[in-house]
Amino acid sequence: MQNFEQKYDVLIAGTGVAGLCCALHLPGDMRVLMLTKSTAEESDSFLAQGGICMLRGQEDFAGYFEDTMRAGHYENDEGAVRQMIAESPSMIEELIAEGVRFARDEKGSLRFTREGGHSRPRILFHDDVTGKEITSTLLAKVRTLPNVRIAENCTLVDLLCEENECFGGVVRDDAGCLHAVYADFTLLATGGVGGLFRNSTNYPHLTGDALAMALRHGVAVEHLDYVQIHPTTLYSARKGRRFLVSESVRGEGAVLLDKRGNRFCNELMPRDIVTGDIRVQMQKDGTDHVWLDMRPVGEKTLREHFPTICAQCIEEGYDPFGAPIPVVPAQHYFMGGIKVDLDAKTSMSRLFAAGETACNGVHGKNRLASNSLLESLVWARRAAAVMTKNRENGIRRRPSADFSRYEDGEMLQKEYAKLVREEAEREAYHD
């Protein structure tokens, strides 16, 4: 059983890049509690392979903006897209200052790669584990902060709120005990909804809990039916989380082949288009997968740039240096979520959301590759700035919590999953 102080300045649910970035940008005298349903390392931020986008200069602004809008089917919020792009250089500078090791060329300059949907190379990376490099670096820094406590294997099960104002949340600790934790500000950064799908690249414990809490309390949500399928995950007959084969591989020259070994699509189109092409080809061929030929990339680049992917292929019994590997689309990313403004504020006072949990309009109907880490960081930094600015306006009351409704954790999880699915289906019906 864990003991929590009853009152914190900030309560953060989630230890991915959004939660960590927010914690790092809060003043050292603000007491912060961070929660994660599993270990701090088991967030989807750790799994991001491809990289993080960065504006290459003002001459690249129009192209980056258009690429993002086109990938999102022009349903993006233009102001949000412009904000993310404009703040990308300073965000990258911060990451480098924190010790993130992006790939560099022989002269020591940052090396950029290209992914599907991008008109030019503008993606920074660290091998094929960029998410792990960024998130582990930020996590290590947060763990040195005396004002931040990270509580692992602890779940935010509901919000404490009254009259559209958030006062913290109800927390279930690692022993199953329930606690009322009050906070001046709460950030929901609990990740996506992959745990609701049979085949997903996400961790199974990411089940959209924060969305269900928002729905229960009337917090505005948006586009819960906007779920992205990644076109290339390593095919396996086994059930469970799918291993993602980054589209950076295709950006470096890998091609998709049908069962006869013929190329059948433009691999650098946005994810939804490539996914559609793969599904059509699978239906034509009567197969459960297509083939990804990584040999055009070259063995040297494969070994240096994509060591994790190559190792996983070999572990699964495939030789990426000698033959194509089987790949299949799987659920990957969630573009909808809790509706927020340009500062990550939700429709409920004192409640913020960032990362995959939130919908700020950047991605529109389909996310452009490698915008997710950047978007999460930018909105988390802005949330921290608002919290810091308004820190003197602390909560004046503490509503009580009826713990009896949360005692059966399994039933509560089923209720939350049902809420999210029903709302997603309703939005899809009216789309």
Rosetta blueprint (number, residue, H / E / L):
1 M L
2 Q L
3 N L
4 F L
5 E L
6 Q L
7 K E
8 Y E
9 D E
10 V E
11 L E
12 I E
13 A E
14 G L
15 T L
16 G L
17 V H
18 A H
19 G H
20 L H
21 C H
22 C H
23 A H
24 L H
25 H L
26 L L
27 P L
28 G L
29 D L
30 M L
31 R L
32 V E
33 L E
34 M E
35 L E
36 T L
37 K L
38 S L
39 T L
40 A L
41 E L
42 E L
43 S L
44 D H
45 S H
46 F H
47 L H
48 A L
49 Q L
50 G L
51 G L
52 I E
53 C E
54 M L
55 L L
56 R L
57 G L
58 Q H
59 E H
60 D H
61 F H
62 A H
63 G H
64 Y H
65 F H
66 E H
67 D H
68 T H
69 M H
70 R H
71 A H
72 G L
73 H L
74 Y L
75 E L
76 N L
77 D L
78 E H
79 G H
80 A H
81 V H
82 R H
83 Q H
84 M H
85 I H
86 A H
87 E H
88 S H
89 P H
90 S H
91 M H
92 I H
93 E H
94 E H
95 L H
96 I H
97 A H
98 E H
99 G L
100 V L
101 R L
102 F L
103 A L
104 R E
105 D L
106 E L
107 K L
108 G L
109 S L
110 L E
111 R L
112 F L
113 T E
114 R L
115 E L
116 G L
117 G L
118 H L
119 S L
120 R L
121 P L
122 R L
123 I E
124 L E
125 F L
126 H L
127 D L
128 D L
129 V L
130 T H
131 G H
132 K H
133 E H
134 I H
135 T H
136 S H
137 T H
138 L H
139 L H
140 A H
141 K H
142 V H
143 R L
144 T L
145 L L
146 P L
147 N L
148 V E
149 R E
150 I E
151 A E
152 E L
153 N L
154 C L
155 T E
156 L E
157 V E
158 D E
159 L E
160 L E
161 C E
162 E E
163 E L
164 N L
165 E E
166 C E
167 F E
168 G E
169 G E
170 V E
171 V E
172 R E
173 D L
174 D L
175 A L
176 G L
177 C L
178 L E
179 H E
180 A E
181 V E
182 Y E
183 A E
184 D E
185 F E
186 T E
187 L E
188 L E
189 A L
190 T L
191 G L
192 G L
193 V L
194 G H
195 G H
196 L H
197 F L
198 R L
199 N L
200 S E
201 T L
202 N L
203 Y L
204 P L
205 H L
206 L L
207 T L
208 G L
209 D H
210 A H
211 L H
212 A H
213 M H
214 A H
215 L H
216 R H
217 H L
218 G L
219 V L
220 A L
221 V E
222 E E
223 H L
224 L L
225 D L
226 Y L
227 V E
228 Q E
229 I E
230 H E
231 P E
232 T E
233 T E
234 L E
235 Y L
236 S L
237 A L
238 R L
239 K L
240 G L
241 R L
242 R L
243 F L
244 L E
245 V L
246 S L
247 E L
248 S H
249 V H
250 R H
251 G H
252 E L
253 G L
254 A L
255 V E
256 L E
257 L E
258 D L
259 K L
260 R L
261 G L
262 N L
263 R E
264 F L
265 C L
266 N L
267 E L
268 L L
269 M L
270 P L
271 R H
272 D H
273 I H
274 V H
275 T H
276 G H
277 D H
278 I H
279 R H
280 V H
281 Q H
282 M H
283 Q H
284 K H
285 D H
286 G L
287 T L
288 D L
289 H L
290 V E
291 W E
292 L E
293 D E
294 M L
295 R H
296 P H
297 V H
298 G L
299 E H
300 K H
301 T H
302 L H
303 R H
304 E H
305 H H
306 F L
307 P H
308 T H
309 I H
310 C H
311 A H
312 Q H
313 C H
314 I H
315 E H
316 E L
317 G L
318 Y L
319 D L
320 P L
321 F L
322 G L
323 A L
324 P L
325 I E
326 P E
327 V E
328 V E
329 P E
330 A E
331 Q E
332 H E
333 Y E
334 F E
335 M L
336 G L
337 G E
338 I E
339 K E
340 V L
341 D L
342 L L
343 D L
344 A L
345 K E
346 T L
347 S L
348 M L
349 S E
350 R L
351 L E
352 F E
353 A E
354 A L
355 G H
356 E H
357 T H
358 A E
359 C E
360 N L
361 G L
362 V L
363 H L
364 G L
365 K L
366 N L
367 R L
368 L L
369 A L
370 S L
371 N L
372 S H
373 L H
374 L H
375 E H
376 S H
377 L H
378 V H
379 W H
380 A H
381 R H
382 R H
383 A H
384 A H
385 A H
386 V H
387 M H
388 T H
389 K H
390 N L
391 R L
392 E L
393 N L
394 G L
395 I L
396 R L
397 R L
398 R L
399 P L
400 S L
401 A L
402 D L
403 F H
404 S H
405 R H
406 Y H
407 E L
408 D L
409 G H
410 E H
411 M H
412 L H
413 Q H
414 K H
415 E H
416 Y H
417 A H
418 K H
419 L H
420 V H
421 R H
422 E H
423 E H
424 A H
425 E H
426 R H
427 E H
428 A H
429 Y H
430 H H
431 D L
